[in-house]
Amino acid sequence: MLKGILFDMGSTLLEFENKTWEDMSREGFQGAYAILRNHGYHLPPFQEMNQVFWSTFNRFWNVSLESLEEVHLNKIFQDVFNQLSLDIEECLYPLLVEAHYKPVSDQVTIYHDTYYTLFTLKEKGLKLAIVSNTVWPAYLHESDLRRFGILDFFDDCVFSSEVEIRKPHPKIFRMTLESLALSPEEAIFVGDRIAEDVMGAQKVGMKGVLRKHRLRPSNGGNIKPDAEIEQLSELFNLLKEWEMG
């Protein structure tokens, strides 16, 4: 019997890609750069420093994809500053991280059926949770979820930046299931990425539902979703089919 649904956040519940990640990172680093300048630091030209930041970010990111240990934005900033021989006070790091996230938050939108879908699922008595890969701290994402009025629908929100592992590592799925007191057979996972969301969920014994996204391939080779949807509200018919099936 289905007792809970776990969701990815970005590109599943909220649209996080109304701009390219590179553009958002550049805008975010402009904000961080301004903070450093305002605190009196003598810095290299912005373009030079941003290029170092973006290449360092991608280096850390590629390592993270292999190790499934989450990237910490603080460490990326620290590595950049070390490369440029800059001695930046650590007390500024939270401000830099917030500045880097601001352009992302500014362009995030909520899908038209997200609120209705979550409200209805919660009314049915299902436990709901978020399991999201992210380099930013949880409180920034929780602020967005609160802004769109959906944070309180969730019994738990697990962000890879807080638990230091990322999907598709089985541990991040299992710890969320444990927090909800659910077995894998009692829950399904809904997300937009074949490997991280569908395969990760299936490997711990959950059903994996692919929420199709315009920027994501739906063909996962040997990875076969248990179902595919284009809109969240399609979950209702899907759950009815599985109940009858």
SEMARLUM-316821 format. One line per 4 residues: number of its first residue (from 1); for each residue x, y, z of N, C-alpha, C. Coordinates in steps of 0.1 Angstrom, whole numbers. Each point is the difference from the previous one (the first is absolute). Layout:
N
NUM> X,Y,Z,X,Y,Z,X,Y,Z ~ ... $
END
This chain:
245
1> 8,-12,0,-8,12,0,9,13,0 ~ -3,9,-9,7,12,-1,-3,9,12 ~ 11,4,7,-1,9,12,7,13,-1 ~ 9,1,-10,8,13,-1,5,2,-14 $
5> 3,12,-3,7,4,-13,11,9,3 ~ 12,-3,-6,12,8,1,2,7,-13 ~ 3,13,0,1,8,-12,14,6,-1 ~ 6,1,-12,10,9,-3,-6,14,1 $
9> 9,10,1,-6,14,1,2,7,-13 ~ 12,3,-5,2,8,-12,-4,-7,-12 ~ -8,6,-9,-5,-5,-12,-10,-11,2 ~ -4,-2,12,-11,-9,3,-12,7,7 $
13> 3,7,11,-10,8,7,1,14,-4 ~ 12,5,-1,3,14,-4,9,0,-12 ~ -2,10,-9,9,1,-12,12,8,4 ~ 11,-6,-1,13,6,4,8,4,-12 $
17> -4,-2,-12,8,2,-12,-7,9,-10 ~ -4,11,5,-5,11,-9,11,7,-7 ~ 12,-1,6,13,5,-6,10,-11,0 ~ 11,2,-7,10,-10,1,8,1,13 $
21> 5,-12,4,8,0,13,12,9,-1 ~ 6,0,-11,12,9,-2,-3,14,2 ~ -11,5,-6,-5,14,1,-3,3,15 ~ -7,-9,6,-4,3,14,12,0,9 $
25> 10,-9,-3,12,0,8,8,13,-2 ~ 0,5,-12,8,12,-3,-7,12,8 ~ -13,1,-1,-7,10,8,2,-1,15 ~ 0,-12,5,2,-3,14,14,4,4 $
29> 10,-3,-8,13,3,3,3,15,0 ~ -8,7,-9,1,15,0,-5,6,13 ~ -10,-6,6,-4,4,14,10,-3,10 ~ 6,-12,-1,11,-3,10,12,9,-2 $
33> 3,3,-12,12,9,-3,-3,14,5 ~ -12,5,-1,-3,13,5,1,0,16 ~ -4,-11,6,2,0,15,14,1,4 ~ 9,-8,-7,14,1,3,6,13,-3 $
37> -4,7,-10,5,13,-3,-5,10,10 ~ -12,-1,5,-6,9,10,7,-2,13 ~ 6,-12,2,8,-2,13,14,3,-1 ~ 4,7,-11,13,5,-2,11,-9,-6 $
41> -4,-11,-5,9,-9,-6,5,4,-14 ~ 12,-1,-3,6,3,-13,-1,-13,-8 ~ -8,0,-11,-2,-12,-7,4,1,-15 ~ 3,-11,-6,2,0,-14,-12,5,-8 $
45> 1,3,-13,-12,4,-7,-11,-11,1 ~ -12,5,-1,-12,-10,2,1,-11,-10 ~ 2,2,-13,0,-10,-10,10,-11,3 ~ 12,4,4,10,-10,4,-4,-8,12 $
49> -5,7,10,-4,-7,12,-12,-10,-2 ~ -9,5,-8,-12,-8,-3,4,-13,-8 ~ 10,2,-9,4,-12,-7,7,-10,9 ~ 8,4,9,6,-9,10,-12,-7,8 $
53> -10,8,4,-11,-5,8,-7,-11,-8 ~ -4,3,-12,-8,-9,-8,8,-13,-3 ~ 13,1,-3,8,-12,-3,2,-8,13 ~ 1,6,11,2,-7,13,-13,-6,4 $
57> -11,7,-2,-13,-6,3,-2,-13,-8 ~ 3,0,-13,-2,-12,-8,10,-11,3 ~ 12,3,5,9,-10,4,-6,-7,13 ~ -4,8,10,-6,-6,11,-13,-8,-3 $
61> -8,5,-9,-12,-6,-4,3,-14,-7 ~ 9,-1,-8,4,-13,-7,5,-10,10 ~ 7,4,10,5,-9,10,-12,-5,8 ~ -10,9,3,-12,-3,8,-8,-10,-8 $
65> -1,1,-13,-8,-10,-8,5,-14,1 ~ 13,-1,2,7,-13,1,-1,-5,14 ~ 3,8,10,1,-5,13,-14,0,7 ~ -10,7,-5,-13,2,7,1,7,13 $
69> 12,7,3,1,9,11,-3,14,-4 ~ -9,6,7,-5,13,-5,11,11,0 ~ -1,9,-10,8,12,0,-4,10,10 ~ 9,6,7,-3,11,9,4,13,-6 $
73> -9,9,-2,4,13,-6,11,7,8 ~ 0,-1,13,10,6,8,14,-5,-5 ~ 1,-13,-2,13,-5,-4,4,5,-14 ~ -10,2,-9,3,5,-13,6,14,1 $
77> -7,8,8,5,14,2,14,0,6 ~ 2,-9,10,13,0,6,11,-4,-10 ~ -3,-10,-8,10,-4,-10,3,11,-10 ~ -10,7,-4,2,12,-9,9,10,6 $
81> -3,3,13,8,10,7,15,-4,1 ~ 1,-13,3,14,-6,1,7,2,-13 ~ -7,-4,-11,7,2,-13,4,14,-3 ~ -7,9,5,2,15,-3,8,7,11 $
85> 4,-9,10,8,6,12,-7,11,7 ~ -13,-3,2,-9,10,7,-3,-6,14 ~ 2,8,10,-3,-3,14,-13,6,4 ~ -11,-8,-2,-14,6,3,-5,-6,13 $
89> -5,9,8,-6,-3,13,-11,-11,-2 ~ 1,-10,8,-10,-11,-1,-14,5,4 ~ -1,10,8,-13,5,4,-8,6,-12 ~ 7,3,-11,-7,5,-12,-6,-11,-8 $
93> 4,-13,2,-4,-11,-9,-15,-1,-1 ~ -7,0,11,-15,-1,-1,-6,11,-9 ~ 5,12,1,-5,11,-9,3,-3,-14 ~ 12,-6,-3,4,-3,-14,-9,-11,-6 $
97> -3,-10,9,-9,-11,-5,-14,6,-3 ~ -5,8,9,-13,6,-2,-1,8,-13 ~ 11,8,-2,1,8,-12,0,-8,-12 ~ 7,-12,0,1,-9,-11,-14,-6,-3 $
101> -8,-2,10,-13,-7,-2,-10,10,-4 ~ 1,13,3,-11,9,-3,-5,0,-14 ~ 8,0,-10,-5,0,-14,-7,-13,-3 ~ 3,-11,6,-7,-12,-1,-14,1,5 $
105> -1,5,13,-12,2,7,-9,9,-8 ~ 6,11,-5,-8,10,-7,-8,-5,-12 ~ 6,-11,-7,-6,-5,-12,-8,-13,2 ~ 0,-5,12,-8,-12,3,-15,3,-1 $
109> -7,-9,-7,-15,1,0,-6,-14,4 ~ -13,1,3,-7,-12,5,-9,-5,-12 ~ 0,-13,-2,-9,-5,-11,-14,2,4 ~ -9,1,-10,-14,4,2,-7,-10,9 $
113> 4,-13,0,-8,-10,7,7,-5,13 ~ 12,6,3,7,-5,12,-8,1,13 ~ -5,12,3,-7,3,12,-12,-10,1 ~ -8,0,-10,-12,-9,0,3,-14,2 $
117> 11,-5,-7,4,-14,1,4,-3,14 ~ 9,8,6,5,-3,14,-12,1,10 ~ -8,10,-2,-11,2,10,-9,-12,0 ~ -3,-5,-12,-9,-12,-2,6,-12,6 $
121> 13,-2,-3,7,-12,5,0,0,15 ~ 2,12,6,1,1,14,-14,-3,6 ~ -10,5,-6,-14,-2,4,-4,-15,0 ~ 7,-8,-8,-2,-14,-1,7,-8,11 $
125> 8,8,8,7,-7,11,14,-5,-3 ~ 5,3,-12,13,-4,-4,11,8,7 ~ 11,-7,3,12,7,5,8,5,-12 ~ 5,12,1,7,7,-11,14,4,4 $
129> 10,-1,-9,13,4,3,7,5,-12 ~ 10,8,2,9,5,-11,14,-6,2 ~ 5,-5,-11,14,-5,0,7,7,-12 ~ 9,10,3,5,8,-10,15,1,0 $
133> 7,-1,-12,14,3,-1,2,15,-1 ~ 9,6,7,2,14,0,14,4,6 ~ 6,10,-5,12,5,7,-3,11,10 ~ -12,5,0,-4,11,9,-6,-5,13 $
137> 1,7,11,-5,-5,13,-16,0,0 ~ -5,-9,9,-14,-3,0,-9,12,2 ~ 5,10,9,-9,11,3,-3,9,-12 ~ 9,0,-10,-4,8,-12,-11,-7,-8 $
141> 1,-13,-1,-11,-7,-7,-13,0,8 ~ 1,-1,13,-12,0,8,-7,14,-1 ~ 8,10,-2,-6,14,-2,-8,0,-13 ~ 5,-6,-10,-7,0,-13,-13,-8,2 $
145> 1,-12,6,-12,-9,2,-10,8,8 ~ 4,7,10,-9,8,9,-6,11,-9 ~ 8,6,-8,-5,12,-8,-12,-5,-9 ~ 1,-12,-5,-10,-6,-9,-11,-7,7 $
149> 1,0,13,-11,-5,9,-1,-15,0 ~ 11,-7,-2,0,-15,-1,9,-7,11 ~ 7,8,7,10,-7,10,-7,-8,10 ~ -12,4,5,-7,-7,11,-6,-13,-5 $
153> -1,-2,-13,-5,-13,-5,10,-12,3 ~ 12,3,3,10,-10,1,3,-4,14 ~ 1,-13,2,4,-6,13,15,1,2 ~ 7,0,-11,15,1,1,5,6,-13 $
157> 11,7,1,7,5,-12,15,-3,2 ~ 5,-8,-8,14,-5,1,8,6,-12 ~ 9,8,3,9,7,-10,14,-6,1 ~ 5,-3,-12,14,-7,0,10,9,6 $
161> -1,13,0,10,9,6,1,-2,15 ~ -11,-4,6,-1,-2,14,5,-14,5 ~ -3,-10,-8,4,-14,3,12,-5,-6 ~ 6,9,-9,13,-2,-7,1,-12,-9 $
165> -12,-5,-4,0,-10,-11,-11,4,-10 ~ 1,-5,-12,-10,4,-10,-6,-12,-7 ~ -12,2,-5,-6,-10,-9,9,-3,-11 ~ 1,-13,-5,-8,-11,3,5,-9,12 $
169> 9,5,9,5,-8,11,-12,-5,8 ~ -1,-13,3,-12,-6,7,-2,6,14 ~ 11,5,6,-1,5,14,-10,11,1 ~ 0,9,-10,-8,12,2,-15,-3,-2 $
173> -3,-11,-8,-14,-4,-1,-4,-8,13 ~ 9,-8,5,-3,-8,12,-2,8,12 ~ 8,11,2,-1,8,12,-13,8,-1 ~ -5,3,-12,-13,7,-1,-11,-9,3 $
177> 0,-12,-5,-10,-10,3,0,-3,15 ~ 11,-1,6,0,-3,15,-6,12,8 ~ 2,12,-5,-5,11,7,-16,0,-1 ~ -5,-5,-11,-14,-1,-1,-6,-13,5 $
181> 9,-9,5,-4,-13,5,-8,-8,-11 ~ 6,0,-12,-5,-7,-11,10,-10,-6 ~ -5,-11,-5,8,-10,-7,0,5,-15 ~ 10,-5,-8,1,4,-14,-13,-3,-8 $
185> -6,-12,4,-12,-4,-7,-12,9,3 ~ 1,8,10,-11,8,4,1,14,-6 ~ 10,3,-8,2,13,-5,4,0,-14 ~ -2,11,-7,5,1,-14,9,13,-1 $
189> 8,1,-10,8,12,-2,-3,7,-13 ~ -1,13,0,-4,7,-12,12,11,-3 ~ 6,-1,-11,10,9,-4,3,1,-15 ~ 8,10,-4,2,2,-14,12,-6,-6 $
193> 8,-6,8,13,-6,-5,0,-15,1 ~ 3,-6,-11,0,-14,-1,9,-7,10 ~ 13,4,0,10,-7,9,-2,4,14 ~ 0,12,3,0,5,14,-13,-4,7 $
197> -12,2,-7,-13,-1,6,-6,-14,-2 ~ -1,-4,-12,-6,-13,-3,8,-12,4 ~ 12,0,-5,9,-12,3,3,0,15 ~ 3,12,6,3,0,14,-11,-5,9 $
201> -12,4,-4,-12,-5,8,-2,-15,-2 ~ 1,-5,-13,-2,-14,-3,10,-9,7 ~ 12,5,2,11,-8,6,-3,-3,15 ~ -8,9,6,-3,-3,14,-14,-7,2 $
205> -6,-3,-12,-13,-7,1,-12,8,-2 ~ 1,13,-3,-11,8,-3,-4,0,-15 ~ -12,4,-3,-4,3,-14,5,14,-3 ~ 6,1,-12,5,13,-5,-8,6,-11 $
209> -6,12,2,-8,6,-10,8,12,-6 ~ 1,0,-13,7,10,-7,-10,12,-3 ~ 4,11,5,-8,12,-4,8,7,-11 ~ -6,-1,-12,7,4,-12,3,15,1 $
213> 12,4,-6,4,14,0,6,3,-13 ~ -3,12,-5,4,4,-14,15,0,-2 ~ 8,1,11,15,0,-2,6,-13,4 ~ -8,-10,2,5,-13,5,-3,-11,-10 $
217> 9,-9,-3,-3,-12,-8,-9,-9,7 ~ -10,-6,-6,-9,-9,7,4,-15,-3 ~ 9,-1,-9,6,-14,-3,11,-3,9 ~ -1,-9,9,10,-3,9,8,-13,-3 $
221> -1,-5,-12,7,-12,-4,-6,-12,8 ~ 8,-6,9,-4,-11,7,-9,3,12 ~ -1,13,3,-8,5,12,-14,2,-5 ~ -9,-7,5,-14,1,-4,-9,5,11 $
225> -5,12,-1,-9,5,10,-13,-9,2 ~ -5,0,12,-12,-8,2,-12,7,-6 ~ 1,13,-2,-10,8,-7,7,14,-4 ~ -7,6,-10,5,14,-4,-12,9,0 $
229> 2,12,5,-11,10,0,6,13,-6 ~ -9,9,-5,5,13,-5,-4,11,9 ~ -11,-3,8,-4,10,10,-3,-8,13 ~ 3,7,11,-2,-6,14,-14,-5,2 $
233> -10,7,-5,-13,-4,3,-4,-14,-7 ~ 8,-4,-9,-2,-13,-6,3,-12,10 ~ 5,4,11,3,-10,11,-13,-6,5 ~ -11,7,0,-13,-5,5,-5,-12,-8 $
237> 0,1,-13,-4,-11,-9,10,-12,1 ~ 13,4,1,10,-11,1,-2,-8,13 ~ -3,7,11,-2,-7,13,-12,-9,0 ~ -11,5,-7,-12,-8,-2,3,-12,-7 $
241> 7,1,-11,4,-12,-8,7,-10,8 ~ 10,5,8,8,-10,8,-9,-6,11 ~ -9,7,5,-9,-5,11,-9,-11,-6 ~ -4,2,-13,-9,-10,-6,8,-12,-6 $
245> 13,3,-2,7,-9,-8,6,-12,6 $
END
